[in-house]
């Protein structure tokens, strides 16, 4: 059975609205909610970025659900957690990744959100190709 604290899971091409995802983790028993929003920046290592292209493993949504279940077990004090990652072509300024958590206390929420971001970045099979004004490259490939 899925952990009832998992408020939202998403991997796909639809635009992400951080406030809408964050609203899903708010809970009257939580005194703190923390949201991380990853956006496409306009440069990387001195090179001008035009866009990012994200590709995901076909089972990425199920894998994210599994990661969030594991994450919630590791953070029993959380009242809710959510994560979503875009795929497809994103322009500078667009939201690529959102992670949200809530808990009774702020320190737990901040630490848990950082852990969630790290877990998703390290283990979710999503690949990024950066397109620059002078070429393109896969990140971490």
Secondary structure, 3 states (H helix, E strand, C coil): CCCCCEEEEEEECCCCCHHHHHHCCCCCCCCEEEEEEEECCCEECCEEEEEEEEEECCCHHHHHHHHHHHHHHHCCCEEEEEEEEECEEEECCCEEEEEEEEECCHHHHHHHHHHHHHHHHHHCCEEEEEEECCEEEEECC
